[in-house]
Amino acid sequence: MTEDAFASARKERHNEWGFRRILTLPQTVERQALVQEASVRPGLAPHERSALWARAMTGAQGLEFVVRGNIELEGRVTLPGNVLIHPCFPLRVDGLPITDPIVQALLKMRRRASFIYDGWLRNTDWSTSGLRTLVDQIERSLSTFCLLARCTATWEPKYELAGPSRQSSYPLESADLANIERISSTLGSLPVPDRDAIFRSIGWLSQSLRLNEPTASFLMSLLAVESLARYIEEEASDDSLLAPLRAETRPRRQRRAEQEERATRILSEMKADPLGAVRKAYFECAVPIGRLLRRHMEGVLGPADAAVRLLFDTSEDGSDALYELRHVVAHGALNVLSASNRERIQQRTWDAERIARRYIVTVLKLALGLEQSGGSKLANFSIDPSDFQVPDERMYTGPTEMALHYTR
């Protein structure tokens, strides 16, 4: 049955199984109109738009996609939802020379623990809701591997409208390295609790940049802010260089004594309603982190600063405040298998990262006098020729086997 499904799917696909041909420019007016409509249709997440665009470019009756994962399957499989997966590597290497490019590709996959598969899901509904269902079905099918062991499987459309997401590089100059040296030297001379708190915050931001999953990156960027803000407000000693940045200027010991006294009085006066007493004591004596964080950020950046508004206020276009979105993510209320939800977070990740970096840099400037020199950094990107469209397929001389293309 599985082989019949793969044979039937081949008739509806653009590529043979395990191959990725370069795309050619649409030649007919009808095809050009379909490509234009796919490019501008509103309300589509990137994978949804790429699925519609690839269908317009190729005429395929479904979505071809590439899967990367640390799972080594024994052959073709049909996953739940009729998602077809074809291994892009030889299942047996007996008799093949070690110098064979396909064998070398398999060895690379094993060294990297990242095996390449050619995926397919047939589709007949190309409406916006149909595209959402198509993309979400692939996500759901691949996510179930995690129930077996520490198995991961990620995917992307074989053809993407804007090209696949690529890492950027940043050229640094001597002034940048001098900044790093000055910061490291100054932090090294701080008391251990202050130094560790600042590096903990920097660590959260650094970790957020290493991750490809937008929800995790988004949350870690905001943790970089919360971590340092909470330390300054609640844990730093009164003689710390960070203490002047507190929104609450009373000494920590005095504040704690007043909170304990108020809580004791409330609990004593409301013995007939113990649950009500606990609630009242909490809201009057323990400042919620969100309220504390806002007061702190307003003190460090200014109450009218754009970063403060992005963090705590709903925008004019109805976009959620970053801190409200943070609660949705942190409490597990967001369906991360939904492409539209991940796009919603992806669009806000840059805001969270930018605010975290600016907050840390501002703290270093105000508390330690560390002001960075040099301007903003511009990223460098490279484009793979295989992402272009050409008039004639014969113009492309690169690899078309997916095993070779995705292990370069």
Secondary structure, DSSP 4 states (H G I P E B T S, - for coil): -HHHHHHHHHTT-SS-TTB-PPEE---SHHHHHHHHHHHH-TT--HHHHHHHHHHHHH--SEEEEEEEES---SS-EEETTTEEEEESS-S--TT--TT-HHHHHHHHHHHHT-EEEEEEEE----SHHHHHHHHHHHHHHHHGGGGTSS--EEEEESS-TT------B----HHHHHHHHHHHHHHHTS-HHHHHHHHHHHHHHHHHHH---HHHHHHHHHHHHHHHHHIIIIIS-TTSTTGGG-S--S-HHHHHHHHHHHHHHHHHHTTT-HHHHHHHHHHHHS--HHHHHHHHHHHHH-TT-HHHHHHHS--TT-PPPHHHHHHHHHTT-S-TT-HHHHHHHHHHHHHHHHHHHHHHHHHHHHHH-----S-PPPPB----GGGSEESSGGG--S--BHHHHTT-
